[in-house]
């Protein structure tokens, strides 16, 4: 029997999956399978290629055997719109990467923020006062909220089009974080304690821009894990800096997803969570 069983109408639901496009690279199935094995849960977790235009129809097609979904690019805004309730992190970012399928409808959560917080607490600098975010898309929004939760009050957003970062400036004002913007070609960037790169793994960043970012960027968390090392990670290596991939973020956000799927509460730890986390870490390293 499961050591920490499901709840309410979800007690018989045992199917889960990660959806996105592309999806073949996702390591979520291995992570989740390792966790459910440790928890003694006979649950299925697969993957399915679903684009934004087909998301609503695919979601309507799920029957009562489905417990929840993990969502990746490009579905986080669509999942937000489909949610009948949302946690605070989802409301702040307008992004949902986790759906718990309840009798009342999908409940939406953003665990990306917790994934960033978890990996920086585990691997990042002890003191975080200032930060830089590279990119201005949806993941940058989660990065800004995570930095605010970690106590950072000064964030510089570097993007190809600095004007695209205006929503981040607005969110920063709400979070009491001073957000400034700069272009990728900007020189003379101020030193920061940590850089969070939110660009796709195949994003074209010239060596000159990458080296300028590395020279003043502190510790690098690059959310990419499928195209490693990235151009930015290579620049950090040339500069003698420290960098980590998005595998830690993936791991820590998945733990929060599993908490949601098991108990409905991302703040409620799993039974023997340390052992579960270790099993998941082994699975992602072996994948």
Phi, psi and omega per residue, in radians:
X1 nan 2.567 3.098
X2 -1.060 2.480 3.125
X3 -1.324 -0.432 -3.134
X4 -2.408 1.457 -2.970
X5 -1.247 2.943 3.086
X6 -1.200 -3.075 -2.996
X7 -2.354 2.673 3.014
X8 0.886 -2.383 -3.081
X9 -1.208 -0.177 -3.141
X10 -1.508 -0.013 -2.994
X11 -1.050 -0.504 -3.123
X12 -1.739 -0.166 -3.112
X13 -1.382 2.273 -3.029
X14 -2.390 0.105 -3.116
X15 -1.805 2.380 3.110
X16 -2.499 2.859 3.113
X17 -2.881 2.847 2.956
X18 -1.842 2.318 3.131
X19 -2.029 2.565 3.048
X20 2.981 -3.093 3.127
X21 -2.736 1.859 0.128
X22 -1.379 2.882 -3.089
X23 -2.381 -0.197 -3.037
X24 -1.069 -0.499 -3.081
X25 -1.393 -0.202 -2.981
X26 -1.073 2.349 3.070
X27 -1.725 0.085 -3.109
X28 -1.047 -0.706 3.131
X29 -0.987 -0.741 3.117
X30 -1.140 -0.726 3.117
X31 -1.066 -0.868 -3.086
X32 -1.189 -0.701 3.125
X33 -1.052 -0.709 3.122
X34 -1.101 -0.724 -3.126
X35 -1.173 -0.802 -3.096
X36 -1.187 -0.548 3.044
X37 -1.100 -0.764 3.111
X38 -1.142 -0.584 -3.110
X39 -1.480 -0.074 -3.133
X40 1.240 0.498 -3.100
X41 -1.798 2.194 3.136
X42 -1.527 1.174 -3.110
X43 -1.928 2.612 3.087
X44 -1.796 2.370 3.093
X45 -2.364 2.004 -3.102
X46 -2.096 -2.832 3.099
X47 -2.430 2.637 -3.127
X48 -2.591 2.343 3.083
X49 -1.389 1.990 -3.130
X50 -2.366 2.203 3.079
X51 -1.624 2.979 -3.100
X52 -1.070 -0.650 -3.078
X53 -1.247 -0.378 -3.117
X54 -1.873 0.063 -3.031
X55 -1.094 -0.879 -3.060
X56 -1.045 -0.761 3.138
X57 -1.137 -0.741 3.134
X58 -1.094 -0.709 3.140
X59 -1.141 -0.734 3.118
X60 -1.121 -0.427 -3.087
X61 -1.402 -0.066 -3.114
X62 -1.404 2.393 3.130
X63 -1.718 -2.997 -3.024
X64 -1.245 -0.091 3.080
X65 -1.362 -0.162 -3.072
X66 -1.611 2.308 -3.108
X67 -1.735 -0.690 -3.096
X68 -3.062 3.036 -3.103
X69 -2.400 2.504 2.884
X70 -1.743 2.391 -3.096
X71 -2.115 2.340 3.062
X72 -2.164 -3.010 -3.114
X73 -0.931 2.339 0.093
X74 -1.902 0.660 -2.873
X75 -1.814 0.012 -2.991
X76 -1.227 -0.586 3.073
X77 -1.276 -0.685 3.111
X78 -1.135 -0.677 3.106
X79 -1.176 -0.617 3.053
X80 -1.046 -0.830 -3.116
X81 -1.121 -0.544 -3.095
X82 -1.427 -0.221 -3.044
X83 -1.341 2.368 3.073
X84 -1.528 -0.319 3.016
X85 -2.555 2.721 -3.077
X86 -2.530 2.580 3.046
X87 -1.377 2.988 -3.055
X88 -1.064 -0.705 -3.116
X89 -1.098 -0.681 3.087
X90 -1.151 -0.737 -3.138
X91 -1.101 -0.676 -3.132
X92 -1.160 -0.615 -3.008
X93 -1.761 -0.334 -3.029
X94 1.223 0.377 -3.078
X95 -2.310 2.345 3.086
X96 -2.155 2.192 3.071
X97 -2.016 0.085 -3.138
X98 -2.492 2.224 3.060
X99 -2.091 2.171 2.980
X100 -1.712 2.112 -3.013
X101 -1.589 1.757 -3.081
X102 -1.838 2.996 3.119
X103 -1.108 -0.456 -3.131
X104 -1.525 -0.123 -3.100
X105 2.140 3.066 -3.074
X106 -1.206 2.279 3.017
X107 -1.730 2.223 -3.019
X108 -1.795 2.472 3.131
X109 -2.403 2.656 2.978
X110 -1.981 1.876 3.093
X111 -1.746 -0.060 3.083
X112 -1.062 -0.676 -3.132
X113 -1.073 -0.844 3.105
X114 -1.104 -0.543 3.088
X115 -1.138 -0.707 3.105
X116 -1.195 -0.782 3.119
X117 -1.025 -0.793 -3.092
X118 -1.109 -0.763 -3.090
X119 -1.275 -0.590 3.087
X120 -1.240 -0.628 3.066
X121 -1.163 -0.588 -3.111
X122 -1.394 -0.714 -2.960
X123 -2.124 -0.248 -3.019
X124 -1.507 -3.081 3.135
X125 -1.107 2.658 3.133
X126 -1.185 -0.617 -3.132
X127 -1.952 2.195 3.103
X128 -2.175 1.930 3.120
X129 -2.047 -0.586 -3.092
X130 -2.376 2.696 -3.062
X131 -2.655 2.833 3.037
X132 -2.241 2.405 3.020
X133 -1.976 2.228 3.093
X134 -1.774 2.039 -3.056
X135 1.905 2.748 -3.073
X136 -2.360 0.444 -3.125
X137 -1.597 -2.770 -3.058
X138 -1.090 -0.706 -3.127
X139 -1.178 -0.541 3.076
X140 -1.084 -0.614 3.105
X141 -1.116 -0.784 3.083
X142 -1.104 -0.668 3.126
X143 -1.090 -0.697 -3.137
X144 -1.138 -0.758 3.111
X145 -1.114 -0.723 3.116
X146 -1.061 -0.782 3.135
X147 -1.088 -0.698 3.092
X148 -1.081 -0.717 3.123
X149 -1.130 -0.503 3.127
X150 -1.482 0.015 3.067
X151 1.646 0.093 3.115
X152 -1.271 2.344 -3.117
X153 -2.115 0.045 3.086
X154 -2.388 2.046 -3.093
X155 -2.305 2.287 3.040
X156 -1.852 2.252 3.098
X157 -1.820 2.114 3.121
X158 -1.876 2.174 -3.082
X159 -2.558 2.769 3.087
X160 -1.060 -0.697 3.086
X161 -2.055 1.658 -3.098
X162 -0.972 -0.499 3.139
X163 -1.125 -0.397 3.120
X164 -1.225 -0.211 -3.117
X165 -1.531 0.067 -3.120
X166 -0.986 -0.731 3.079
X167 -1.028 -0.555 3.089
X168 -1.234 -0.625 3.052
X169 -1.095 -0.748 3.125
X170 -1.115 -0.754 3.119
X171 -1.147 -0.690 3.100
X172 -1.025 -0.704 3.101
X173 -1.070 -0.705 3.116
X174 -1.143 -0.605 -3.084
X175 -1.583 0.010 -3.075
X176 1.107 0.717 3.075
X177 -2.102 2.237 3.113
X178 -1.380 1.976 -3.106
X179 -1.905 2.151 3.026
X180 -2.003 2.881 -3.081
X181 -2.258 2.687 3.098
X182 -2.672 2.796 3.086
X183 -1.566 2.847 3.131
X184 -1.080 -0.463 -3.104
X185 -1.546 -0.021 -3.080
X186 -1.139 2.349 3.073
X187 -1.832 2.937 3.113
X188 1.204 0.613 3.129
X189 -1.227 2.494 3.141
X190 -1.268 2.652 3.095
X191 -1.176 2.474 3.065
X192 -2.302 2.834 -3.130
X193 -1.372 -0.576 -3.054
X194 -2.595 2.535 3.018
X195 -2.080 2.302 3.015
X196 -1.958 1.992 3.132
X197 -1.634 2.181 -3.074
X198 -2.029 0.269 -3.138
X199 -1.355 2.664 3.018
X200 -1.038 2.710 -3.085
X201 -1.085 -0.497 -3.122
X202 -1.701 0.240 -3.134
X203 -1.123 2.404 -3.122
X204 -1.476 1.874 3.060
X205 -2.119 2.103 -3.096
X206 -1.242 2.737 -3.059
X207 -1.070 -0.617 3.141
X208 -1.088 -0.818 3.109
X209 -1.115 -0.751 -3.136
X210 -1.085 -0.727 -3.133
X211 -1.168 -0.653 3.100
X212 -1.115 -0.719 3.121
X213 -1.148 -0.709 -3.107
X214 -1.178 -0.595 -3.055
X215 -1.088 -0.504 -3.083
X216 -2.180 0.199 -2.905
X217 -1.593 -0.074 -3.119
X218 1.126 -2.490 3.122
X219 -1.335 2.384 3.137
X220 -1.849 2.160 2.869
X221 -1.887 1.922 3.092
X222 -1.776 2.085 -3.020
X223 -1.183 -0.212 3.120
X224 -1.278 2.477 3.002
X225 -2.324 -0.233 -3.103
X226 -1.566 -0.281 3.132
X227 -2.174 1.227 -3.026
X228 -2.007 2.385 0.007
X229 -1.395 2.570 3.048
X230 -1.382 3.018 3.080
X231 -1.033 -0.690 -3.140
X232 -1.197 -0.735 3.120
X233 -1.069 -0.676 3.102
X234 -1.121 -0.658 3.104
X235 -1.151 -0.703 3.099
X236 -1.090 -0.661 3.113
X237 -1.129 -0.741 3.111
X238 -1.084 -0.594 -3.104
X239 -1.494 -0.032 -3.113
X240 1.327 0.348 -3.138
X241 -1.586 3.062 -3.126
X242 -1.845 2.350 -3.109
X243 -2.452 2.602 3.063
X244 -2.381 2.620 -3.120
X245 -1.453 -3.126 -3.141
X246 -1.397 0.091 -3.141
X247 -1.090 -0.666 3.107
X248 -1.127 -0.729 3.073
X249 -1.061 -0.788 3.115
X250 -1.003 -0.781 -3.115
X251 -1.106 -0.873 -3.054
X252 -1.242 -0.591 3.087
X253 -1.237 -0.550 3.127
X254 -1.177 -0.644 3.080
X255 -1.025 -0.743 3.125
X256 -1.157 -0.676 3.074
X257 -1.047 -0.769 -3.106
X258 -1.145 -0.667 3.031
X259 -0.991 -0.767 -3.138
X260 -1.107 -0.807 -3.106
X261 -1.169 -0.515 -3.116
X262 -1.456 -0.805 -3.012
X263 -2.143 -0.188 -3.075
X264 1.497 -0.003 -3.024
X265 -2.284 1.992 -3.132
X266 -1.194 -0.222 -3.135
X267 -1.637 -0.132 -3.104
X268 -1.622 1.961 -3.102
X269 -1.081 2.652 3.050
X270 -1.297 2.781 2.973
X271 -1.069 2.288 3.116
X272 0.858 0.898 -3.019
X273 -1.087 -0.569 3.127
X274 -1.062 -0.751 3.123
X275 -1.167 -0.657 3.094
X276 -1.105 -0.791 3.137
X277 -1.084 -0.711 3.122
X278 -1.102 -0.730 3.118
X279 -1.119 -0.691 3.109
X280 -1.162 -0.686 3.129
X281 -1.110 -0.740 3.108
X282 -1.087 -0.711 -3.107
X283 -1.112 -0.745 -3.090
X284 -1.291 -0.519 3.103
X285 -1.294 -0.523 -3.138
X286 -1.477 -0.308 -3.064
X287 -1.168 nan nan
